Amino acid sequence: MTELSREISEVWSRLFDHRPFLNGEIKFMLKEFEEKRGDREVENLFVILENLTDIKDTQAEKIVKSSCAALPVLGEKLTQALQLSEEIEKDYLELQKVTKKKLLENREKRQKEWDQFIDDMNFKCQRIDNTFEEKEEELRDLYADLNHKLNITNK
């Protein structure tokens, strides 16, 4: 029974105990990482630190001096650009007002023309109707007269 339990524990440790495998993999990774990379990251960090301190010591003063010279000019140019944009906006708003006014005038003009056209068409239609009624009356009279003459002659 003890041998059976020993074999079962050995099977269990082979199947479920991954510590020996993981320890071997970790050692292999550390060895590969340390051999291939070495101290490159540390050296890169020191180079970056040196560059930053160099920039801080030498370039910061240059940047301050150049910005003192360039920023007022930039401020003036920005002020000019702002003034130009305000003038353009003002001109645009004035043009928009003029355009709206012109548009309203044109609408009113077209409406008046349309009303005049409708009135003219109604007047012409009325004239045609009146002429038609007159001609119809004349023809009725003519045929009534003819009918009256024909009735007289037929009697």
C-alpha positions in Angstrom: 0.0 0.0 0.0 2.8 2.3 0.8 4.4 1.6 -2.6 1.1 2.4 -4.3 0.8 5.7 -2.4 4.4 6.5 -3.3 3.7 5.9 -7.0 0.5 7.9 -6.8 2.3 10.8 -5.2 5.0 10.5 -7.8 2.5 10.6 -10.7 0.7 13.5 -9.0 4.0 15.4 -8.6 4.9 14.8 -12.2 1.4 15.9 -13.5 0.7 18.8 -11.1 3.9 20.0 -9.5 5.5 22.4 -12.0 8.0 23.9 -9.6 11.1 22.1 -11.1 10.2 23.1 -14.6 9.4 26.7 -13.7 12.6 27.0 -11.7 14.6 25.8 -14.7 12.8 28.2 -17.1 13.4 31.1 -14.7 17.1 30.4 -14.4 17.4 30.0 -18.2 15.6 33.4 -18.8 17.8 35.2 -16.2 20.9 33.7 -17.7 19.9 34.7 -21.3 18.8 38.2 -20.2 21.9 38.9 -18.2 24.3 37.6 -20.9 22.7 39.1 -23.9 21.6 42.5 -22.5 24.2 43.0 -19.8 24.2 46.6 -18.5 22.9 48.2 -21.7 19.8 49.6 -20.1 21.8 51.1 -17.2 24.3 52.5 -19.6 21.5 54.0 -21.7 20.0 55.6 -18.6 23.3 57.2 -17.7 23.7 58.5 -21.2 20.2 60.0 -21.1 20.9 61.5 -17.7 24.1 63.1 -19.0 22.2 64.6 -22.0 19.6 66.0 -19.7 22.0 67.6 -17.4 23.9 69.0 -20.4 20.7 70.4 -21.8 19.8 71.8 -18.4 23.1 73.5 -17.9 23.7 74.9 -21.4 20.5 74.9 -23.5 18.1 76.3 -20.9 19.8 79.7 -20.8 19.9 79.8 -24.7 16.2 79.0 -24.8 15.4 81.7 -22.2 17.4 84.3 -24.2 15.9 83.4 -27.5 12.4 83.3 -26.1 12.9 86.8 -24.6 13.8 88.0 -28.1 11.2 86.1 -30.0 8.1 86.1 -27.8 7.4 89.9 -28.1 7.6 89.6 -31.9 5.3 86.6 -31.7 2.9 88.5 -29.5 2.8 91.5 -31.9 2.1 89.1 -34.8 -0.6 87.4 -32.9 -2.2 90.8 -32.1 -2.1 91.8 -35.7 -3.6 88.5 -36.7 -6.4 88.9 -34.1 -7.1 92.4 -35.4 -7.3 91.2 -39.0 -9.6 88.4 -38.0 -11.9 90.8 -36.1 -12.0 93.1 -39.2 -12.8 90.2 -41.4 -15.6 89.1 -39.1 -17.0 92.7 -39.0 -16.9 92.9 -42.8 -18.5 89.5 -43.0 -21.3 90.5 -40.7 -21.9 93.7 -42.6 -22.0 91.8 -45.9 -24.4 89.3 -44.4 -26.7 92.1 -43.3 -26.6 93.7 -46.8 -27.2 90.3 -48.4 -30.2 89.7 -46.1 -31.6 93.1 -46.9 -31.1 92.6 -50.6 -32.7 89.2 -50.4 -35.8 90.6 -48.6 -36.0 93.4 -51.2 -35.8 90.9 -54.0 -38.5 88.7 -52.4 -40.8 91.7 -52.0 -40.1 92.7 -55.6 -40.8 89.2 -56.9 -44.0 89.0 -54.8 -45.2 92.3 -56.3 -44.4 91.1 -59.8 -46.2 87.8 -59.0 -49.2 89.6 -57.7 -49.2 91.9 -60.7 -48.9 88.9 -63.0 -51.8 87.1 -61.2 -53.9 90.3 -61.5 -53.1 90.6 -65.2 -54.0 87.0 -65.8 -57.3 87.4 -63.9 -58.1 90.5 -65.9 -57.3 88.8 -69.2 -59.3 85.7 -68.2 -62.2 88.0 -67.2 -61.9 89.8 -70.6 -61.9 86.5 -72.5 -64.9 85.3 -70.5 -66.8 88.6 -71.2 -65.9 88.4 -74.9 -67.0 84.8 -75.0 -70.3 85.6 -73.3 -70.8 88.5 -75.7 -70.1 86.3 -78.7 -72.3 83.6 -77.3 -75.1 86.1 -76.9 -74.6 87.4 -80.4 -74.7 83.9 -81.8 -77.8 83.1 -79.7 -79.5 86.2 -81.1 -78.4 85.3 -84.6 -79.6 81.8 -84.4 -82.8 82.9 -82.7 -83.3 85.4 -85.5 -82.6 82.8 -88.1 -84.9 80.3 -86.4 -87.6 82.9 -86.2 -87.2 83.7 -90.0 -87.2 80.1 -90.8 -90.3 79.4 -88.8 -92.0 82.3 -90.5 -91.1 81.1 -94.0 -92.0 77.5 -93.2 -95.5 78.4 -92.0 
